[in-house]
Amino acid sequence: MFGIGQGEFLVILLVAVVLLGPRRLPEVARRLAQVYQVLLAWKAEFDRQLAEIRRDIEAASDVQFSATEEALKDESASTTDEGAGGPAVAFNGQADATPGYSYRDEVQLEAPKGVNGDG
């Protein structure tokens, strides 16, 4: 329980008896048991809600996955490359849609005054 051994538990119990006294110890023990029960109920409710959220996410991802899978099947059926079994996709090494475009052509960088000794 909580990673403590029997000897450590006895020391904690002995300190509790010394600090609280024999009269208050049963009251405190009952109150701690009530708090523990409330915490267990909260944990159970949290676990239930978490399981419900997981089911919702799994259901949504299954629907999304099957819709994506169907779209890919439709696309591959219409654009197969001579029976190669996959979509015919050409990649020319450029991620940009405009060949030869560079953002550097549009951006003219000027050095701040005084940097090049022009004061």
TALINBEL-V84253 format. One record per backbone hydrogen bond with DSSP energy under -1.0 kcal/mol. NH is the residue of the N-H (numbers start at 1). CO is the residue of the C=O. Records with the same first field share a line. If there is no record, write none. Layout:
NH = CO ; CO
//
This chain:
4 = 1
9 = 5
10 = 6
11 = 7
12 = 8
13 = 9
14 = 10
15 = 11
16 = 12
17 = 13
18 = 14
19 = 15
20 = 16
21 = 17
25 = 21
28 = 24
29 = 25
30 = 26
31 = 27
32 = 28
33 = 29
34 = 30
35 = 31
36 = 32
37 = 33
38 = 34
39 = 35
40 = 36
41 = 37
42 = 38
43 = 39
44 = 40
45 = 41
46 = 42
47 = 43
48 = 44
49 = 45
50 = 46
51 = 47
52 = 48
53 = 49
54 = 50
55 = 51
56 = 52
57 = 53
58 = 54
59 = 55
60 = 56
61 = 57
62 = 58
63 = 59
64 = 60
65 = 61
66 = 62
67 = 63
68 = 64
69 = 65
70 = 66
71 = 67
72 = 68
73 = 69
74 = 70
75 = 71
76 = 72
77 = 73
78 = 74
79 = 75
81 = 86
84 = 81
88 = 79
89 = 87
101 = 98
105 = 102
107 = 103
115 = 112
//
